[in-house]
């Protein structure tokens, strides 16, 4: 293969990748946290993405540097303390944008899952009321505590 054929082959197989653009803001801070909640709808309730503060410099999943003092997102991926996936806030923002703007049906599904979880939590909390309810006392008056 001559030089021009190689160049043509490479440009066909490996198209030019756009250079990195300056960080674009897709969401406000509040909107980003709402989007992360939506991602958490598809994750385990016991291992959600968490917003945390970097005490030292890290590198996120996509190679972006998270500087000491910056906030970032982390997700436990295994039993060990250091088994975590880290995403800088800009990386998480890009992930959320790509995920929820390209698959528009995911946002309503995530919202529905979150609503169901919230209903389940409220139902559980109503069963474990600290003060009890008048209905509890009517059902079994002998279990009501009395100070005498």
Residue pairs with C-beta under 8 A, 6 or more apart in sequence:
1 9
23 90
25 93
26 93
26 94
26 96
26 97
27 35
27 93
27 96
27 97
32 89
32 92
32 93
32 96
33 51
35 93
35 96
35 100
36 49
36 51
36 73
36 92
36 96
37 110
37 114
38 96
38 100
38 106
38 107
38 110
38 111
38 114
39 49
39 95
39 96
39 99
39 110
40 48
40 49
41 109
41 110
41 111
41 113
41 114
41 117
42 110
42 113
43 49
43 75
45 117
47 75
47 76
48 75
49 73
49 74
49 75
49 87
49 92
50 73
50 74
50 75
51 71
51 72
51 73
52 71
52 72
52 73
52 74
53 69
53 70
53 71
54 66
54 67
54 68
54 69
54 70
54 71
54 72
55 68
56 68
57 65
57 66
57 67
57 68
58 65
58 66
58 72
58 86
59 65
59 66
59 86
60 66
60 72
60 86
60 87
60 88
60 91
61 85
61 86
61 87
61 91
62 87
62 91
64 88
64 90
64 91
65 88
66 72
66 86
66 88
70 88
70 89
71 89
72 86
72 87
72 88
72 89
72 92
73 86
73 87
73 88
73 89
73 92
74 84
74 85
74 86
74 87
75 84
75 85
76 83
76 84
77 83
77 84
77 85
87 95
99 106
100 106
100 107
132 144
136 143
136 144
137 144
